[in-house]
Amino acid sequence: MYQDQEINALSSVYENLKRLDNDQIKRIIDWVTSKFSLEEPEAFKDVNREAALPAQPSPEESAEPVLEPLKKRPGRKPGKAVPGPDVSQPVASGLKGFMKYDSLEELFSAAPTNKIGAKILLAAAYLQEKENFKELSSYDVSSRLKKIGKEIKNASLAIIALMSKKPPLLIQTGMLGPSPKSRKKFRVTEEGLKAARGYLPKSAV
């Protein structure tokens, strides 16, 4: 019963806030936080702080290709030389990003975090990129996290926080049923995928 009341409240809050601009939403959140003597939700803190950081290029990406000096072969006419190795073709360097990890547990071992927003974003991005989920729900994400010992509460609040970002890190794509209580379906945006990759080790980016 308590969970139903919470879901209804979250749904009502989201439906009202999505009509407002970012400054209006922030003023309302600040007022509610002050009114009820609350701390800023962790979902907002870590997403605001981490998502703004640009992804750092890996050493492999930032390194300039080195060409070997041209060498003359004996007996050739002056001016003729043999070029070094062809560097115009890409060199296979293994799987990158979320494709590198065979399971969600392996992903979180490489990118450990206790932040609610980060866990939601990482799990959603992994399911979308690695496991080809076309759409996701809060249950898809929270149930997978629970299986690997990363259980979170109030996943819906974290999802709303990610949707409320400017630009949004998640976007709603529909509902799983006609009722307002139905779970929302969503996808990770390009900005969301970029922010999620920012949590990965540099070697995986």
WOQUI-V133721 format. One line per field, one symbol per residue. psi: psi as a letter, one per 20 degrees, with the letter a starting at -180 (. if undefined). A space follows every 10 residues. Layout:
BEGIN
psi=???
END
This chain:
BEGIN
psi=gghghggggg gggghghiir rggggghggg gggggjlqqp phhhghghgh hipqppqrhh hippqppqqp pqqpiqqqip qpraqojhpq ppjrqrbhih pirhghghhh mpqjpghggg gggghghggg jkphqrrhgg ghhghhhjkk pqqlhhghgg ghhiqoqqhq qpiaqiriqh iqqqqrqprh hghghghiiq qhii.
END
